[in-house]
């Protein structure tokens, strides 16, 4: 028996061989037809210094056929860029510094220009986030404003974006005030001791509504999802008719995502490890809870912290990540936005934090914070299922991954 035959005798090796052969065949056919693979750059933000093993923002090149990532270089040596946002034009990249000592007691946000040929980053400026520990950034639909959630400061801010990509000083800031929830989550799985963030208000995620008329954000400590009217001309925020909704006490809302239709909002709760489904009124911003479902595999018991929630571009599948249990669960989205558990995939790393679906919708990448690696998966377009692409990408305490569009 030849070495090749022996190698292919195991199911895993045989699958890897077939995947590689398929990728080669596709690339060869594309070349014969006059097409050349377009490189796609990806950036990974990390925790640095005493809190992590990363050195800043790393630049990678993604293989469009296999999904593999190849390290190009350390693109920006900055402190704790735990969240990265690429502009819709692909010309600029924005990254937080999850710190509390910028200009006194604030965090900061960096603006970079992107070289479209090499992917290299050039710093444009750095401004205050108007609160300590910024952890989340998002664009409004016009690209003229960036919303920031400051976890440590329990506040959100709006930063103006200039035509050259530079950031202005915050033009609106809102700081949460009021009671916080209990440390024990209402909907935690049996045997769970998971708790965090209920010592003070902690803004964790901020997103605009699909129609760009509202801005919604979570406060994990207060167990609230806030709703603000958004003035796209000035960037100003004002409380909506119903200024917030509460999730079950102690559950801790972390991240949000909208269904592409704009009709439903999904919230993942960190301590409870649940996903909540809300019907969203696009004219008033009102939220109506319709379902709470576990983000964990059926039957799980013990402690876990849910992290990220994302939806496929066609709105058919929703994905939720779990830390400690270390999985990404797949759900089918029904006609009324309701969720049904379909499958789960091990992240093959420790303490999966954020995960990202690439712009083609074919691959998903998990940032495994404590195991210092990123793992990639091919998405089955029919079932939503995830298949490991047999690559571990080594990177110190990865926190976030973003692609050029």
WOFENNOR-V235529 format. One record per pair of residues at least 12 apart in sequence whose ideal C-beta (glycine too) atoms are under 7 Angstrom apart, sorted by the first residue. I is the first residue (numbers start at 1). GAP is how many residues later the second one is. D is the distance in Angstrom with one decimal. If there is no record, write none. Layout:
I|GAP|D ; I|GAP|D
This chain:
16|374|5.1 ; 23|42|4.2 ; 23|43|4.6 ; 26|39|5.4 ; 27|38|5.6 ; 37|27|5.2 ; 37|28|6.8 ; 38|26|6.5 ; 39|22|5.2 ; 40|22|4.6 ; 40|24|6.3 ; 40|363|6.1 ; 40|364|6.2 ; 41|18|6.3 ; 41|20|6.1 ; 41|78|3.8 ; 41|363|4.7 ; 42|18|4.5 ; 42|20|5.2 ; 42|27|6.2 ; 42|359|6.0 ; 42|360|7.0 ; 42|361|5.0 ; 43|14|5.5 ; 43|15|6.9 ; 43|16|6.1 ; 43|32|6.6 ; 43|41|5.4 ; 43|50|6.5 ; 43|359|5.3 ; 44|14|4.7 ; 44|16|6.5 ; 44|330|6.5 ; 44|351|5.5 ; 44|354|5.3 ; 44|357|5.0 ; 45|12|5.4 ; 45|36|3.9 ; 45|37|5.8 ; 45|38|6.4 ; 45|39|4.6 ; 45|50|5.9 ; 45|354|5.3 ; 45|355|4.4 ; 46|35|6.9 ; 46|349|6.4 ; 46|350|5.6 ; 46|351|5.2 ; 46|352|5.6 ; 46|353|5.9 ; 47|33|5.6 ; 47|35|6.2 ; 47|350|4.1 ; 47|352|5.7 ; 48|31|5.5 ; 48|32|5.5 ; 49|30|6.5 ; 51|29|6.7 ; 52|344|6.2 ; 52|345|3.4 ; 53|319|5.7 ; 53|343|3.1 ; 53|344|4.9 ; 54|341|6.6 ; 54|342|3.9 ; 54|343|5.0 ; 55|19|5.5 ; 55|22|5.6 ; 55|341|7.0 ; 56|18|6.1 ; 56|20|5.0 ; 56|21|4.3 ; 56|22|4.7 ; 56|25|6.0 ; 57|18|5.0 ; 57|19|4.2 ; 57|21|6.7 ; 57|24|5.2 ; 57|27|6.7 ; 57|38|6.0 ; 57|64|6.8 ; 58|13|6.5 ; 58|16|5.7 ; 58|17|6.3 ; 58|337|5.9 ; 59|13|4.4 ; 59|14|5.4 ; 59|16|4.0 ; 59|60|5.0 ; 60|12|6.1 ; 62|296|6.8 ; 66|323|6.4 ; 67|296|4.0 ; 67|309|5.0 ; 67|311|6.1 ; 67|322|4.8 ; 68|321|6.6 ; 68|323|5.1 ; 69|307|6.8 ; 69|324|5.1 ; 72|47|6.4 ; 75|45|6.4 ; 75|46|4.6 ; 76|36|6.6 ; 76|45|5.0 ; 78|17|6.8 ; 78|19|6.3 ; 78|32|6.2 ; 79|18|5.1 ; 79|20|5.9 ; 80|17|5.6 ; 80|18|4.2 ; 80|19|6.0 ; 81|14|4.0 ; 81|15|6.2 ; 81|16|6.6 ; 82|14|6.3 ; 82|16|4.6 ; 82|53|6.3 ; 82|317|4.0 ; 82|318|6.0 ; 83|12|6.9 ; 83|13|4.9 ; 83|52|6.0 ; 83|53|5.6 ; 83|54|5.5 ; 83|317|5.0 ; 84|316|5.1 ; 84|318|4.2 ; 85|52|4.3 ; 85|53|6.8 ; 85|54|6.8 ; 85|317|6.6 ; 86|316|5.0 ; 86|317|7.0 ; 86|318|6.0 ; 86|319|6.8 ; 87|56|6.3 ; 88|51|6.8 ; 88|55|5.5 ; 88|317|6.4 ; 90|24|6.6 ; 90|26|6.9 ; 90|314|4.8 ; 90|315|4.9 ; 91|22|6.6 ; 91|23|5.9 ; 91|74|6.5 ; 92|19|6.3 ; 92|20|6.5 ; 92|21|5.9 ; 92|22|6.3 ; 92|73|3.9 ; 93|19|4.5 ; 93|21|5.6 ; 93|28|6.1 ; 94|15|6.1 ; 94|16|6.7 ; 94|17|5.7 ; 94|43|5.8 ; 94|52|6.2 ; 95|15|5.0 ; 96|13|5.6 ; 96|33|6.8 ; 96|38|4.3 ; 96|39|6.9 ; 96|41|6.2 ; 97|13|6.8 ; 98|35|5.4 ; 98|36|6.2 ; 98|37|6.0 ; 100|32|3.5 ; 100|33|5.8 ; 100|52|5.4 ; 102|26|6.0 ; 103|25|5.4 ; 105|27|5.7 ; 106|22|4.5 ; 106|23|5.9 ; 106|24|6.3 ; 106|25|6.3 ; 106|26|6.1 ; 107|22|4.3 ; 107|24|6.4 ; 107|25|5.5 ; 107|26|5.5 ; 107|27|4.0 ; 107|43|6.1 ; 108|18|5.2 ; 108|19|6.5 ; 108|20|5.9 ; 108|21|5.7 ; 109|18|5.8 ; 109|20|5.3 ; 109|25|6.5 ; 109|28|6.8 ; 109|39|6.3 ; 109|50|6.4 ; 109|58|6.2 ; 110|13|6.4 ; 110|16|4.9 ; 111|13|4.2 ; 111|14|5.4 ; 111|54|5.4 ; 111|55|5.7 ; 111|56|4.9 ; 112|12|6.2 ; 113|52|5.7 ; 124|41|5.4 ; 124|42|5.1 ; 125|41|5.1 ; 125|42|6.0 ; 127|32|6.6 ; 127|40|4.7 ; 127|42|6.0 ; 128|41|7.0 ; 128|42|6.8 ; 129|19|4.9 ; 129|21|5.6 ; 129|28|6.1 ; 130|20|7.0 ; 130|25|6.5 ; 130|27|4.0 ; 130|40|4.2 ; 130|43|4.5 ; 131|19|2.7 ; 131|21|6.9 ; 131|22|2.8 ; 131|24|3.9 ; 131|26|6.4 ; 132|18|6.1 ; 132|20|3.5 ; 132|21|4.4 ; 133|17|5.9 ; 133|18|4.4 ; 133|19|2.9 ; 133|20|6.5 ; 134|14|5.2 ; 134|15|6.8 ; 134|16|5.0 ; 135|14|5.9 ; 135|16|4.4 ; 135|69|6.3 ; 136|13|4.1 ; 136|68|6.5 ; 136|69|4.8 ; 136|70|5.8 ; 138|68|5.9 ; 138|69|5.1 ; 138|70|6.6 ; 140|68|5.0 ; 140|72|5.8 ; 140|90|6.9 ; 140|92|6.3 ; 141|67|6.4 ; 141|71|3.8 ; 142|90|5.8 ; 143|18|6.6 ; 144|16|6.7 ; 144|17|5.6 ; 145|13|5.4 ; 145|14|6.8 ; 145|15|6.1 ; 145|16|6.4 ; 145|90|4.6 ; 146|13|4.6 ; 146|15|6.0 ; 147|59|4.4 ; 147|61|7.0 ; 147|68|6.1 ; 148|58|7.0 ; 149|54|4.2 ; 149|55|5.8 ; 149|56|5.7 ; 149|57|4.4 ; 149|68|5.7 ; 150|53|5.7 ; 151|51|5.0 ; 151|52|6.2 ; 151|53|5.8 ; 153|22|7.0 ; 154|21|6.1 ; 154|22|4.7 ; 154|46|6.1 ; 154|47|3.3 ; 154|48|5.7 ; 154|49|5.7 ; 154|65|6.8 ; 154|67|6.9 ; 155|18|5.9 ; 155|19|6.3 ; 155|20|4.2 ; 155|21|6.8 ; 155|48|6.0 ; 156|18|5.4 ; 156|47|5.2 ; 156|50|5.3 ; 156|61|5.4 ; 157|13|4.2 ; 157|15|6.7 ; 157|16|4.6 ; 158|12|6.4 ; 158|13|5.5 ; 158|14|4.3 ; 158|77|4.7 ; 158|79|6.5 ; 160|75|6.1 ; 171|64|5.0 ; 172|63|6.1 ; 172|64|5.3 ; 172|65|5.3 ; 174|63|6.2 ; 176|25|3.8 ; 176|27|6.4 ; 176|43|5.0 ; 176|46|6.1 ; 177|24|7.0 ; 178|44|6.0 ; 180|18|5.1 ; 180|19|6.8 ; 180|20|6.2 ; 180|21|6.6 ; 180|41|4.4 ; 180|42|5.6 ; 181|17|5.2 ; 181|40|6.9 ; 181|41|6.5 ; 181|42|4.0 ; 181|68|4.8 ; 181|69|4.9 ; 182|16|6.5 ; 182|67|5.4 ; 182|68|4.4 ; 183|12|4.1 ; 183|15|5.0 ; 183|67|6.4 ; 184|66|5.2 ; 185|65|4.1 ; 185|66|4.9 ; 185|67|6.6 ; 185|86|3.9 ; 185|87|4.1 ; 186|62|3.7 ; 186|63|5.3 ; 186|64|5.6 ; 186|65|5.7 ; 186|86|6.6 ; 187|61|5.5 ; 187|64|5.5 ; 187|85|4.0 ; 187|87|5.1 ; 187|105|6.3 ; 188|83|6.2 ; 188|84|5.2 ; 188|85|6.9 ; 189|84|6.4 ; 189|105|6.9 ; 189|107|6.3 ; 189|111|5.6 ; 189|112|5.5 ; 189|113|6.7 ; 190|111|4.6 ; 191|110|4.6 ; 191|111|4.8 ; 192|110|6.3 ; 192|111|4.8 ; 193|110|4.9 ; 194|77|5.1 ; 194|109|4.5 ; 194|110|6.2 ; 194|111|5.4 ; 195|76|5.6 ; 196|74|6.9 ; 196|75|6.8 ; 197|23|4.4 ; 197|24|5.2 ; 197|55|5.8 ; 197|73|6.9 ; 198|23|5.4 ; 198|52|6.5 ; 198|54|7.0 ; 199|22|6.7 ; 200|21|5.4 ; 201|18|5.3 ; 201|20|4.8 ; 201|21|5.3 ; 202|17|6.3 ; 202|18|4.6 ; 202|19|4.3 ; 203|14|5.7 ; 203|16|5.5 ; 204|14|4.8 ; 204|16|4.7 ; 204|50|5.2 ; 204|51|6.9 ; 205|12|6.1 ; 205|13|4.9 ; 205|49|6.5 ; 205|50|4.5 ; 205|51|5.3 ; 207|49|5.3 ; 207|51|6.9 ; 208|22|6.4 ; 209|49|6.7 ; 209|53|6.7 ; 209|73|6.8 ; 210|48|5.5 ; 210|52|3.8 ; 211|51|6.1 ; 211|71|5.5 ; 212|18|6.7 ; 212|20|5.7 ; 213|17|6.1 ; 214|13|5.9 ; 214|14|6.5 ; 214|15|6.3 ; 214|16|5.8 ; 214|26|6.4 ; 214|71|4.2 ; 215|13|4.7 ; 215|15|4.7 ; 215|22|5.9 ; 216|40|6.2 ; 216|49|7.0 ; 218|35|4.0 ; 218|36|6.2 ; 218|38|6.2 ; 218|49|6.7 ; 220|32|4.6 ; 220|33|6.1 ; 220|34|5.9 ; 220|50|6.1 ; 223|23|5.7 ; 223|24|5.0 ; 223|26|5.8 ; 223|27|6.7 ; 223|28|6.1 ; 223|29|6.5 ; 223|30|6.6 ; 224|20|4.6 ; 224|22|5.5 ; 225|19|6.2 ; 225|20|5.3 ; 225|22|6.9 ; 225|28|5.7 ; 225|42|6.1 ; 225|62|6.6 ; 226|17|6.4 ; 226|18|4.6 ; 227|13|4.1 ; 227|15|6.4 ; 227|16|6.3 ; 227|17|6.4 ; 227|58|4.5 ; 227|60|6.7 ; 228|12|6.0 ; 240|45|4.1 ; 241|43|5.7 ; 242|44|5.2 ; 245|42|4.8 ; 247|20|6.8 ; 247|22|6.1 ; 247|29|6.1 ; 248|24|6.9 ; 250|21|5.9 ; 251|18|4.0 ; 251|20|5.9 ; 251|21|3.8 ; 251|23|6.4 ; 252|17|5.4 ; 252|18|4.2 ; 252|19|4.1 ; 252|20|6.8 ; 253|14|4.9 ; 253|16|5.5 ; 254|14|5.4 ; 254|15|6.6 ; 254|16|4.2 ; 254|52|6.6 ; 254|53|6.8 ; 255|13|5.3 ; 255|53|5.6 ; 255|54|5.4 ; 257|52|5.3 ; 257|53|5.7 ; 257|54|5.3 ; 259|52|6.2 ; 259|56|5.3 ; 259|78|6.0 ; 260|53|6.6 ; 260|55|4.5 ; 261|54|6.3 ; 262|18|6.8 ; 262|20|5.5 ; 263|16|6.9 ; 263|17|6.2 ; 263|74|6.3 ; 264|13|6.1 ; 264|14|6.6 ; 264|15|6.2 ; 264|16|6.1 ; 264|73|3.4 ; 265|13|4.4 ; 265|15|4.8 ; 265|22|6.4 ; 266|43|5.4 ; 266|45|6.8 ; 266|52|6.2 ; 268|27|6.0 ; 268|38|4.9 ; 268|40|6.9 ; 268|41|4.0 ; 268|52|5.7 ; 269|37|6.2 ; 270|35|5.4 ; 270|36|5.5 ; 273|21|6.4 ; 273|22|4.9 ; 273|23|5.1 ; 273|31|5.1 ; 273|33|4.3 ; 273|49|6.2 ; 274|18|5.3 ; 274|19|6.5 ; 274|20|5.8 ; 274|21|5.8 ; 275|18|5.4 ; 275|20|5.1 ; 275|34|6.2 ; 275|45|5.6 ; 275|64|6.3 ; 276|13|6.0 ; 276|16|5.2 ; 277|13|5.0 ; 277|14|4.0 ; 277|60|5.5 ; 277|61|6.2 ; 277|62|6.2 ; 278|12|6.8 ; 279|58|7.0 ; 290|47|6.9 ; 290|48|6.9 ; 291|47|5.3 ; 291|48|6.4 ; 293|46|5.1 ; 295|25|4.0 ; 295|27|6.0 ; 295|34|6.0 ; 296|26|5.7 ; 296|29|5.8 ; 296|33|6.8 ; 297|30|6.3 ; 297|32|6.3 ; 297|47|4.6 ; 298|43|6.3 ; 300|25|6.1 ; 303|21|5.9 ; 304|18|5.0 ; 304|19|6.4 ; 304|20|4.3 ; 304|21|4.1 ; 305|18|4.4 ; 305|19|6.1 ; 306|14|6.4 ; 306|15|7.0 ; 306|16|5.6 ; 307|14|4.6 ; 307|16|5.4 ; 307|45|6.5 ; 307|46|5.6 ; 307|47|6.7 ; 308|13|4.6 ; 308|46|4.9 ; 308|47|5.3 ; 310|45|6.9 ; 310|47|5.8 ; 312|49|6.3 ; 312|72|6.9 ; 313|48|5.2 ; 315|18|5.9 ; 316|16|7.0 ; 316|17|5.8 ; 316|68|6.8 ; 317|13|6.0 ; 317|14|6.7 ; 317|15|6.4 ; 317|16|6.5 ; 317|67|3.4 ; 318|13|4.5 ; 318|15|5.7 ; 318|21|6.0 ; 319|36|7.0 ; 319|45|6.9 ; 321|31|5.0 ; 321|34|5.3 ; 321|45|6.8 ; 323|28|4.7 ; 323|29|5.8 ; 326|20|6.5 ; 326|21|4.8 ; 326|23|6.8 ; 326|24|6.4 ; 326|26|5.6 ; 327|17|4.9 ; 327|18|6.4 ; 327|19|5.7 ; 327|20|6.1 ; 328|17|5.3 ; 328|19|6.1 ; 328|27|6.2 ; 328|38|6.3 ; 328|58|6.4 ; 329|12|6.6 ; 329|15|4.7 ; 330|12|4.6 ; 330|13|4.7 ; 330|14|6.9 ; 330|54|4.7 ; 330|55|6.2 ; 330|56|6.7 ; 332|52|7.0 ; 342|41|6.9 ; 342|42|6.0 ; 343|42|5.1 ; 345|32|6.2 ; 345|41|3.9 ; 347|19|4.6 ; 347|21|5.7 ; 347|28|6.0 ; 348|27|4.9 ; 348|40|6.6 ; 349|17|6.7 ; 349|19|2.5 ; 349|22|4.0 ; 349|24|5.1 ; 349|26|5.7 ; 350|18|5.8 ; 350|20|4.0 ; 350|21|3.8 ; 351|17|6.5 ; 351|18|4.6 ; 351|19|4.0 ; 352|14|4.9 ; 352|15|6.8 ; 352|16|5.2 ; 353|14|4.8 ; 353|16|4.5 ; 353|46|5.5 ; 354|13|5.2 ; 354|45|6.5 ; 354|46|4.9 ; 355|12|6.6 ; 356|45|4.5 ; 356|46|6.7 ; 358|45|5.5 ; 359|44|5.4 ; 359|46|5.7 ; 361|18|6.7 ; 362|16|6.5 ; 362|17|5.8 ; 363|13|5.8 ; 363|14|6.7 ; 363|15|6.0 ; 363|16|6.5 ; 364|13|4.7 ; 364|15|5.7 ; 364|22|6.0 ; 365|36|5.2 ; 367|31|3.9 ; 367|32|5.9 ; 367|33|6.3 ; 367|34|5.8 ; 368|30|6.8 ; 369|28|5.5 ; 369|29|6.4 ; 369|30|6.4 ; 372|22|6.5 ; 372|23|6.5 ; 372|24|5.2 ; 372|25|6.2 ; 373|19|4.9 ; 373|20|6.0 ; 373|21|5.6 ; 373|22|6.6 ; 374|19|4.1 ; 374|21|5.9 ; 374|24|5.3 ; 374|27|6.6 ; 375|13|6.7 ; 375|17|6.1 ; 376|13|4.5 ; 376|15|5.7 ; 377|12|6.3
